[in-house]
Amino acid sequence: MAYYQTTLTLPPYARGIHIITSHIRQAIRELIPNAAQAGLVHLFLQHTSASLAINENADPDVRLDTEDWLNKVAPADQPEYRHTLEGSDDLPAHFKSMMLGVSLTVPLVAGELGLGIWQGIYLCEHRDYGGSRRVVITVSC
């Protein structure tokens, strides 16, 4: 089995849910040889205030509704929060990151991400000003 690995640096995104599938696909195309047809793609986000998810890639309302729901589950500006030195959105961002997670594994099928037709990979940016984000991409095939 061969392993290939790279770190993808994503540009800064505003707070919200963003489809990054095309960034991941491009990084994989540059990383693996054309002969690699089957395997696993592991994605690991190196941050504690953002997360990765797979969900609907067609209707943008899914992303908006997801962001609204997350903000209800883990609201900012709560007086009982102790971790506030980095801003009122930081601790809720950590909660959201723990709920959704920072890693995904997707099959490599015929040299491409084996996502379903309506699936996309999300970067869930939970900070108002999160900055650029790094994703370690490891492909085993």
C-alpha positions in Angstrom: 0.0 0.0 0.0 1.3 3.5 -0.9 0.6 6.6 1.2 0.6 10.2 -0.1 0.2 13.3 2.0 0.0 17.0 1.6 -1.2 20.0 3.6 -3.8 22.2 1.9 -4.0 25.8 3.1 -7.5 27.2 2.6 -8.1 30.9 2.3 -9.9 32.7 5.1 -13.6 32.3 5.0 -16.3 34.3 6.8 -18.2 32.6 9.5 -20.5 30.0 8.0 -20.6 26.7 6.1 -18.5 26.6 2.9 -18.2 23.9 0.3 -14.5 23.1 -0.3 -14.9 20.0 -2.4 -13.1 21.5 -5.4 -10.1 22.5 -3.3 -9.8 18.9 -1.9 -10.3 17.4 -5.4 -7.5 19.6 -6.9 -5.1 18.8 -4.0 -5.7 15.0 -4.5 -5.2 15.3 -8.3 -1.8 17.0 -7.7 -0.9 14.5 -5.0 -1.6 11.0 -6.3 -0.4 9.3 -9.5 -3.0 8.6 -12.2 -2.7 4.9 -11.6 -4.2 5.2 -8.1 -7.8 4.0 -8.6 -9.0 2.8 -5.2 -8.2 3.7 -1.6 -9.0 6.0 1.2 -8.8 9.8 1.5 -8.4 11.0 5.1 -8.9 14.8 5.8 -7.7 16.3 9.1 -8.4 19.9 9.9 -5.6 21.3 12.2 -7.8 23.7 14.1 -10.1 23.7 17.2 -12.6 26.4 16.1 -13.6 25.1 12.7 -14.8 21.7 11.5 -15.3 19.4 8.5 -18.5 17.8 7.4 -20.2 16.1 4.5 -23.6 17.2 3.5 -25.8 18.5 0.6 -23.9 20.4 -2.1 -26.8 21.7 -4.1 -29.2 23.8 -2.1 -27.4 26.7 -0.2 -30.3 26.8 2.3 -28.9 23.6 3.8 -25.7 25.5 4.7 -27.6 28.5 6.0 -30.0 26.4 8.1 -27.0 24.4 9.5 -25.3 27.6 10.6 -28.5 28.9 12.2 -29.0 25.6 14.1 -25.3 25.5 15.3 -25.7 29.0 16.6 -28.8 28.0 18.6 -27.0 25.0 20.0 -23.9 26.9 20.9 -24.7 30.6 21.1 -22.1 33.3 21.6 -22.1 35.9 24.4 -23.2 33.6 27.2 -22.4 35.0 30.7 -21.5 31.6 32.1 -18.6 31.1 29.6 -15.2 31.4 31.2 -13.1 31.1 28.0 -13.6 34.5 26.6 -10.1 36.0 26.1 -10.2 35.3 22.4 -13.7 36.7 21.8 -17.2 35.8 22.5 -17.4 33.5 19.5 -14.4 31.4 20.4 -15.8 29.0 23.0 -18.9 28.3 21.0 -16.6 27.7 18.0 -14.8 25.0 20.1 -18.1 23.4 21.0 -19.2 23.3 17.4 -15.9 21.8 16.3 -16.3 19.1 19.0 -19.8 18.3 17.8 -19.0 18.1 14.1 -15.4 16.9 14.2 -12.2 17.8 12.5 -11.7 14.7 10.3 -13.3 12.8 7.5 -12.6 9.7 5.6 -13.9 9.3 2.0 -13.3 6.4 -0.4 -11.1 6.9 -3.4 -13.2 5.5 -6.3 -11.7 5.4 -9.9 -9.1 8.0 -8.8 -11.7 10.5 -7.5 -13.5 11.2 -4.2 -16.3 8.7 -3.8 -18.9 11.2 -2.8 -22.6 10.7 -3.6 -24.1 13.0 -6.2 -25.6 15.4 -3.7 -22.6 15.4 -1.3 -20.0 18.0 -0.8 -17.3 18.6 1.8 -17.9 21.5 4.1 -15.5 23.7 5.9 -17.5 24.9 8.8 -16.0 28.2 10.0 -17.2 28.9 13.5 -15.3 32.1 14.1 -16.1 35.6 12.9 -12.5 36.0 11.8 -11.0 32.5 11.7 -8.2 33.1 9.2 -6.8 30.6 6.8 -7.2 26.9 7.7 -5.0 23.9 7.1 -6.2 20.5 6.1 -3.8 17.5 6.1 -4.8 15.2 3.2 -3.6 11.6 3.4 -4.4 9.2 0.6 -3.7 5.5 1.1 -4.0 3.3 -2.0 
